[in-house]
Amino acid sequence: MGKVVERADWFELILEAIDEAIHVVDDQGMTIFYNHNAAKFDCLQKEEVIGKYILDVYPSLTEKTSTLMHVLRTGKPIYHSLQTYLNKNGERIETVNTTLPIIEDNELIGAVEVAKDVSKLSALSNRLGQQKRTNGVTRREQMHDFSSFLTNDPLLKEMLERAKKAAAYPSSVVVYGETGTGKEVLVQAIVHESDRKNQVFIPQNCAALPESLLESLLFGSVKGSYTGAIDRKGLFELADGGTLFLDELQAMPLTLQTKLLRVLEDGVVRRIGDAASIQVDVRLITALNMDPFEAVKKQILREDLFYRLHVSSFHIPPLRERKQDITLLSRHFIQTYHHQFSKNVTRLSEETEQLFMAHHWPGNVRELKHTIEHAVLMMPKEAEEIIPLYLPAHLCAHKLEKGIPKSSLKNQVSSFEQTLIQEALHQHNGNIKKTAAALNIPRQTLQYKLKKYADAEI
């Protein structure tokens, strides 16, 4: 035990900073490290757990159902295993655990477990099931329609017209484009235009979960099929009669893609651990953040699955390829945050427009939206224009890199000063007092400079 305790001390600060729950036991199952996040899941204090036997801490678990005890017994690691137990308050907790043996000099001296709480995801699945049993309808006011997709781009407008036509049919749809281009907005618009618009709509990101959990979430499980498994409907069953949207399909493991293809071809699902087939009527819409042909070429998307899905496909171009939409979208987001934050802002300054047109927008429409939100938050209530001073610092970085040709030293110093103030404001979330302290200038001086730059519309 001493060796493990010594090593736990070395890494304690690191393990406390990790978002997941960390639990370390010695070879007898006695707890020697237990981080803050684990305590939060279990509604316990660390002092109640350190030095305690694992099954005394979790009385709802047994030697067979505890992943830590299983690893101590077998000496073999467990990856991405679903475990269900009751915390101190009697609440049902579901975690995805990776549990590893600690070996030194070929001797098992303990085990470490990293657990991610997925109880909220499970509760969401159960709520969806209850919702379907009661009225079968996802709240329609939360859904986008085609009017939500703002564009002045002729090619994109033409694509939207094709998508409207495809919406009327039950065939599969593939939407692809870079992150932040608005794929889910388009998907929701297609659903809203379809004859299933009043039926359940379930979105699921394939990159958000490990393979074992994604499989049980999609296809369901029966009690006893694996450690912690319970009788549960999968998303295909919950979406019966409606639409299932699988985002980032290229992140789905190939083995699961094979099972997905079988569902599409046969129209039936089998829960994990069950031989019975369940008939489902689900319209499947998928999205990728890359060209699907490239995904097939890289062998991260099965070719047979792609051609089964590829009845209708729609590509959303990145924002940098449709610059005419930047001003249109900016006005829309300004209007949104103008009301949300009770500010007087109505427009971009001319220089801000130039910066926006020069920017590459790797995060696309989502990045533009968050940039506008940031700027409106940083602005004084009475300001009407978004000037560069209120933008995230990286958007103005190229001004310093390129310099200002044919400009006086005074103007260059002023521009540099403005950028420094802007970066400091960003770092301190717009707090004037903290920003002034960081710049080592009086608060009144900072307020004067902010007003000067705003009046000059720099």
Protein Blocks (a to p, Z undefined) as FASTA:
>chain_A
ZZmmmmmmmmmmmmmmpmbdcddddfkopafbdcfklmmmnopafklmgopafklmmmmb
cfklpmklmmmmnopacehiacddddfkopacddddddddddeehiafbdcdddddfklm
mmmmmmmmmmmmmnopacfklpccfklmgcfbfklmmmmmmmmmmmmpmbdcdddddehi
lpmmmmmmmmmmmmklmmccddddfklpcfklmmmmmnopaehkaghiacdddfklmmgo
iacddehkllpcfklmmmmmmmmmnopacdehiabdcddddddddddfbdfklmmmnopa
cfklmmmmmmbccddddfklmmmlmmmmmmmmmmmmmmmnopabfbdcfklmmmmmmpgo
lnlmmlmmmmmmmmmmmpcfklmbdcfklpcfklmmmmmmnopghiafklmmmmmmmmmm
mmmmmmnnopaklmmmmnopafklmmmmmmmmmmnoZZ
